[in-house]
Amino acid sequence: MSYAETEKLNQIVMGGAALSNAVCTVAELGIPDLINSGSPVTAESLARSIGAHQRSLYRVMRFLASYGIFKETANGQFDHTSLSEALRSDVEGSYRAGAQTWFRLFPTFGQLHHSIMTGEAGFIKEYGKPIFDFLGENPEMAPLFDAAMTSFHGYETQAMLDAYDFDGIKVLADVGGGIGSLIGAVLQSYPMMTGILFELGHVLGRAQASLTAKGLGDRCSFVEGNFFESIVSGADAYIFRHIIHDWTDEQCQQILGNCRKVIPDNGKLLIVECVVPTGNEPSVSKDYDMIMMISPGGIERTKKEYQELLEQSQFELTSITPTSTMVSVIEARPV
Ligand SMILES: C[S@@+](CC[C@H](N)C(=O)[O-])C[C@H]1O[C@@H](n2cnc3c(N)ncnc32)[C@H](O)[C@@H]1O
């Protein structure tokens, strides 16, 4: 083995873990909020603000700057880059909640071994229960997780609206719609449409508050439920964004089977997910697949896997519309 391989593996094994950990930790500490772009700050001043160990904080900032997260100026101060700016709490689409969520749930990453050996989510081994049960029982984590969904996926919404035509849909049900950022944006773009947000009870209140604040409260109904038991009726289209990738094939058949029971014969099923490409090329979908494996215990799927899953649930895939982001809109109709 050459020096080049050792160096590359060092970077992957040690640098990769350290980088993720460092980003999540500075986000948790609120460091990005302490720097205003164009007004760099010394590590000493940052350390004083949060009561941290100055030299350690400096080394973490220098490390992050070497990956383009913050930049160190000639006189040893730290300023923002576009990546570190995205970790501020007050920017549109802030990534802070996403990084903080991983800071709090970091031990999950240590359970990949368990997932590989058993096929079960590493999260269950670490925390003793599936992630969505854990969130329901941890009121301090649940709103952070909701916000993390906007950190991770908020940017996909406009790209989806640009790529996919929702014309003709009168009532759209967003199943597992979180705090409603997707249904809110669709309703804003299609003023004649009304929405139904179907969610677990503990999320629904936050969804209602968020859509009401946007002036959309009266165009959306909020229905509490568990998609493993039943799904709300009354919509002509059902959208599932980042729901199907959370679950195993058997669980997805249950969820889609419940959708099949209520969707009208001419209704549309829309699944917004990554479609894993074939071949060896890097793809964010393959990164996400690892997260799905360890955390909810789900799967990112290929086109063929979606086709099979839909067939098994009495749906037929009609189109896959790519967007400018990692997700596509997978459209299916009941058969
Ligand atoms: C990965 S998040 C996706 C949220 C949203 N669709 C988005 O794209 O931002 C999964 C959502 O499914 C909801 N969920 C989990 N289990 C559920 C169940 N059994 N019934 C209804 N919703 C559920 C969670 O509360 C969470 O908001």
The ligand as an ORCA input file, in Angstrom:
! r2SCAN-3c Opt
* xyz 0 1
  C     -38.581     12.421      7.942
  S     -39.922     13.328      8.590
  C     -40.544     14.104      7.119
  C     -41.391     15.305      7.407
  C     -41.934     16.041      6.154
  N     -42.716     15.170      5.300
  C     -40.817     16.683      5.373
  O     -40.561     16.290      4.241
  O     -40.185     17.603      5.932
  C     -41.099     12.049      8.899
  C     -42.440     12.547      9.478
  O     -43.310     11.414      9.617
  C     -44.076     11.592     10.785
  N     -44.499     10.246     11.230
  C     -43.714      9.266     11.746
  N     -44.445      8.178     12.037
  C     -45.735      8.477     11.713
  C     -46.954      7.741     11.779
  N     -46.974      6.496     12.249
  N     -48.091      8.340     11.339
  C     -48.066      9.625     10.870
  N     -46.922     10.370     10.763
  C     -45.772      9.797     11.194
  C     -43.098     12.229     11.751
  O     -43.770     12.883     12.809
  C     -42.316     13.171     10.839
  O     -42.851     14.461     10.832
*
